[in-house]
Amino acid sequence: MTQLKGIDVSHWQGAIHWRKVAKAGVEFVFIKATEGTSYSKLSYFKENAPKALEAGLKVGAYHYAKFATEAEARAEAAYFLDAISSFSLNYPLVLDLEENKKAARKQALTDSAIAFLEAVEEAGHTAMLYTGKSFLENALDESKLMKYPLWIARYNSKLGRSADIWQHSNSGEVDGIRTKVDLNIAYRDFSNTIRSFKTLDRINACEEPPSIYIVKGGDTLSSIAKKYKTTITSLVGLNGIKDANKIYIGQKLRVR
């Protein structure tokens, strides 16, 4: 059985030495990107996602849900997708649904979750649901969510149910991270299921110059400009780049 070692992080983990994390045997990470329809810590995701990718980890993002209706869910999905749109992630995009503070009915909350997950899929990504074992079995209609990969939190010696990823601890220790961190085991290799990532690989392999280029290791704006017979000034203008010396692996650049 596949068993991949992973973690998930948010701003609570502070600065992370990603190469040490990779050397410690961590194979994937989910990084918090957004919450609700506004999130003051979004810069944390934008700083860490490219560094984790550069270190060789499989990287996904998650959104902490606050919705109670389908309309609210679609608004949160749009906010999430916009926030991660400039990154070429290679692991699923996750809906983190673990509370029902607005006391929505089970079916309403389930339908709202589906609206969010469908929006992620329609944008070309693999959508995943994260929740607690008890919350899934009591606050949601699991029968309507079975088509989506499932990431379950249960801090116990046994998971006690089926799931694709098990978050088995919230007090792990990993070299390169100064605080306690959530530990996960994936029973499925999602690197073979990421549709958007494969599509971008094909774009970069095209013989004709594409309109979008995905930055790779060793790239500079100068080398990209030369490759596509354009100028650094043009690339800076097209992409709103503030510092021409700072581009990162996985960044999407318009080249024409």
Disulfide bonds with the S-S distance in Angstrom:
none
